């Protein structure tokens, strides 16, 4: 299954050995989820995220892949 969801975003606090990695918050099936991205991702220029889900062991959804989308899709 494929979803195209709006995001709110931010950065984790920078610590001694971390870069302050960006994250995106999404509302997926009435639940708030947080997706983490690599340090060099310029998350501020993205407004949506594309996620692919599959069914897990007990029928729970598993996010298999997530990609940021710039502008309208």
Residue pairs with C-beta under 8 A, 6 or more apart in sequence:
1 52
1 53
1 54
1 61
2 50
2 51
2 52
2 53
3 28
3 50
3 51
3 52
3 53
4 48
4 49
4 50
4 69
4 73
5 26
5 27
5 28
5 48
5 49
5 51
6 26
6 27
6 47
6 48
7 24
7 25
7 26
7 46
7 47
7 48
7 49
7 68
8 24
8 25
9 22
9 23
9 24
9 25
9 43
9 44
9 46
10 22
10 23
10 25
11 20
11 21
11 22
11 23
11 43
12 18
12 20
12 21
12 22
12 23
13 20
14 20
19 39
20 39
21 36
21 37
21 38
21 39
22 36
22 37
22 39
22 41
22 43
23 34
23 35
23 36
23 37
23 43
24 34
24 35
24 37
24 43
24 46
24 49
24 68
25 32
25 33
25 34
25 35
26 32
26 33
26 34
26 35
26 49
26 51
27 33
28 51
28 61
28 63
29 61
33 63
35 49
35 51
35 63
35 66
37 43
37 68
41 68
43 68
45 70
46 68
46 69
46 70
47 69
47 70
47 71
48 68
48 69
48 72
48 73
49 66
49 67
49 68
49 69
50 66
50 67
50 68
50 69
50 73
51 63
51 65
51 66
51 67
52 63
52 64
52 65
52 66
53 61
53 62
53 63
53 64
54 61
54 62
54 64
55 61
55 62
56 62
